[in-house]
Amino acid sequence: MAYAEKDLTMEWIPQVRFANGDNVNLMTVREAIENEAAENGIPVAFREDQLKVGGMFNKQIEDVLVMYNPDHANDYLKFVVRVQHMGKYAFMHVYNMGGSKNYRNSNVAAAGGAIGTMAKIGGLLGGANAKLQAEEQYYTILADVLANCCGV
């Protein structure tokens, strides 16, 4: 599934710059994140994808990585990792994409009304608060992983 540049609106972390970025690319970033995630005991997986950039007359395709939790591939957020170069610098961008089932359920429950009340009751029975807390803790550790390996 190729992404369009206009879809990358929510940067999850601030842009990271590498002053001597000649050797920084998607594979070196991936390896650094995988190593740091393993050291911190969280699962992380990647798949290669593409990003369509430019307009109708100067369209280009750029390789990106999609980072996700393999234990929750369909219900947690996914992150698009992009590396760009200018001069001797490399810039890494991480955008969140997709949706989170736990956030969606929490928002429905908070909205109130009959559907919200039913979602709240269902959430209490199904442990929704614990699931949401576990997801948020995963993102916290993932942010620390990026900070430790990529200098966020």
Sequence and secondary structure as in RCSB ss.txt:
>XXXX:A:sequence
MAYAEKDLTMEWIPQVRFANGDNVNLMTVREAIENEAAENGIPVAFREDQLKVGGMFNKQIEDVLVMYNPDHAND
YLKFVVRVQHMGKYAFMHVYNMGGSKNYRNSNVAAAGGAIGTMAKIGGLLGGANAKLQAEEQYYTILADVLANCC
GV
>XXXX:A:secstr
  EEGGG   BSS  EEETT TT  HHHHHHHHHHHHHHTT   EEEEEEEEES SSS EEEEEEEEE GGGTTT
S EEEEEEEEETTEEEEEEEEES  HHHHHHHHHHH HHHHHHHHHHHHHHTHHHHHHHHHHHHHHHHHHHHHHH
  
